[in-house]
Amino acid sequence: MGRAEQFRYTAAVVAIAVLTLSASGCATALPEARVQSALATDQVSEDPDDPAIWVNAADPANSLILGTNKSAAPSGALVVFGLDGKTRQTVDGIDRPNNVDVEYGLLLRGKATDIAVLTERLQRRLRVFAVTADGVSEVSSGAGVPVFTGQAGDAAAPMGIALYKRPGDGAVFAIVGRKTGPKRGYLWQYRLEDDGAGRVTGTKVREFGVFSGVGEIEAIAVDDELGYIYYADEGDGIHKWHADPDHQDAGRELAHFGRTGYKADREGIAIYTQPRGAGYILCTDQVAGDSRYFVYRREGGAGGPHDHSEVLKVIRGGADSTDGLDATSAALGPAFPHGLLVAMNSGKRNFLVFRWEDVAAAGTTRLR
């Protein structure tokens, strides 16, 4: 065999080996599991985007699911569902709401108040609502909390939001993403407080976060207990930062994972908490017709608490082009004794709700 023939032969063998390893790696690294939803919520009128779960501490079985109807006013709305999926309340007239999140115990007039905060994209502001078992009522100060002041165009258009309550002093913060932004400082963080009249105002405390420049950053989730922010850089991966703007390492990224294996945009992120820092981080792979949800260890892996590189399994639940995602491990009565996962379902304009025990048991890799 001549040198040229030997080179071609060696190259061919290497290529075959690489393809074989890639194929086998995909088969073993990304075990997929199918999960059947327990129920679907009622439809919204235009375009669902993001869900959030409010846990009713006094009566968990009567907890609520909040969802946005992403449309310009007057049809744009915050929609409240019961755990049976039926619509309980619709607050319309919101000018293209994108994402919504829930936090517990913000002090308003000295009273601990549960709140839901959503981004109102076309008005460049946040809208704040008190949440009770009876539904939601607005408690925004004035015309709402302005965000991305001084920015122009899509760089001023809020989309993603997550709320953080600092354990030490109970301070509540909103972390806000936007339609487009720079490679550094894409996310802005605001402290939410009583304006002195029992309404909620906001003060900017920092700009942070790195961005690949591919797609956008919309999905954000906060782990209150451990103090971490996770956000999805749609075309590049999941980033992890400290949630406390006053942390000594607040300006340093802690992890960048979820960079391979996705077929579409990285979208909604949810955190399923368990005792002693255990649990799971779930991130949407926004596949049309049958979206996937990647599952990672909340506590980290062999490389330490910020090593989330291992994919435990990939879940499919039949939802179309899932954008928003939320989860809770709270026992929500006999229907959801181990909590639930809720996912936006674009084509049917609703949200699918999954029992956690079904998610945990699906496929060959069992979760706790």
Rosetta blueprint (number, residue, H / E / L):
1 M L
2 G L
3 R H
4 A H
5 E H
6 Q H
7 F H
8 R H
9 Y H
10 T H
11 A H
12 A H
13 V H
14 V H
15 A H
16 I H
17 A H
18 V H
19 L H
20 T H
21 L H
22 S H
23 A H
24 S H
25 G H
26 C H
27 A H
28 T H
29 A H
30 L L
31 P L
32 E E
33 A E
34 R E
35 V L
36 Q L
37 S L
38 A L
39 L E
40 A E
41 T L
42 D L
43 Q L
44 V L
45 S L
46 E L
47 D L
48 P E
49 D E
50 D E
51 P E
52 A E
53 I E
54 W E
55 V L
56 N L
57 A L
58 A L
59 D L
60 P H
61 A H
62 N H
63 S L
64 L E
65 I E
66 L E
67 G E
68 T E
69 N E
70 K L
71 S L
72 A L
73 A L
74 P L
75 S L
76 G L
77 A E
78 L E
79 V E
80 V E
81 F E
82 G E
83 L L
84 D L
85 G L
86 K L
87 T E
88 R E
89 Q E
90 T E
91 V E
92 D E
93 G L
94 I L
95 D L
96 R L
97 P E
98 N E
99 N E
100 V E
101 D E
102 V E
103 E E
104 Y E
105 G E
106 L E
107 L E
108 L E
109 R L
110 G L
111 K E
112 A E
113 T E
114 D E
115 I E
116 A E
117 V E
118 L E
119 T E
120 E E
121 R H
122 L H
123 Q H
124 R L
125 R E
126 L E
127 R E
128 V E
129 F E
130 A E
131 V E
132 T E
133 A L
134 D L
135 G E
136 V E
137 S E
138 E E
139 V L
140 S E
141 S L
142 G L
143 A L
144 G L
145 V E
146 P E
147 V L
148 F L
149 T L
150 G L
151 Q L
152 A L
153 G H
154 D H
155 A H
156 A H
157 A L
158 P E
159 M E
160 G E
161 I E
162 A E
163 L E
164 Y E
165 K E
166 R L
167 P L
168 G L
169 D L
170 G L
171 A L
172 V E
173 F E
174 A E
175 I E
176 V E
177 G E
178 R E
179 K L
180 T L
181 G L
182 P L
183 K L
184 R E
185 G E
186 Y E
187 L E
188 W E
189 Q E
190 Y E
191 R E
192 L E
193 E E
194 D E
195 D L
196 G L
197 A L
198 G L
199 R L
200 V E
201 T E
202 G E
203 T E
204 K E
205 V E
206 R E
207 E E
208 F E
209 G E
210 V E
211 F L
212 S L
213 G L
214 V L
215 G L
216 E L
217 I E
218 E E
219 A E
220 I E
221 A E
222 V E
223 D E
224 D L
225 E L
226 L L
227 G L
228 Y E
229 I E
230 Y E
231 Y E
232 A E
233 D E
234 E L
235 G L
236 D L
237 G E
238 I E
239 H E
240 K E
241 W E
242 H E
243 A L
244 D L
245 P L
246 D L
247 H L
248 Q L
249 D L
250 A L
251 G L
252 R L
253 E L
254 L L
255 A E
256 H E
257 F E
258 G L
259 R L
260 T L
261 G L
262 Y L
263 K L
264 A L
265 D L
266 R E
267 E E
268 G E
269 I E
270 A E
271 I E
272 Y E
273 T E
274 Q L
275 P H
276 R H
277 G H
278 A L
279 G E
280 Y E
281 I E
282 L E
283 C E
284 T E
285 D E
286 Q L
287 V L
288 A L
289 G L
290 D L
291 S L
292 R E
293 Y E
294 F E
295 V E
296 Y E
297 R E
298 R L
299 E L
300 G L
301 G E
302 A L
303 G L
304 G E
305 P L
306 H L
307 D L
308 H L
309 S L
310 E L
311 V L
312 L L
313 K E
314 V E
315 I E
316 R E
317 G L
318 G L
319 A L
320 D L
321 S L
322 T L
323 D L
324 G L
325 L E
326 D E
327 A E
328 T E
329 S L
330 A L
331 A L
332 L L
333 G L
334 P L
335 A L
336 F L
337 P L
338 H L
339 G L
340 L E
341 L E
342 V E
343 A E
344 M E
345 N E
346 S L
347 G L
348 K L
349 R L
350 N E
351 F E
352 L E
353 V E
354 F E
355 R E
356 W H
357 E H
358 D H
359 V H
360 A H
361 A H
362 A L
363 G L
364 T L
365 T L
366 R L
367 L L
368 R L
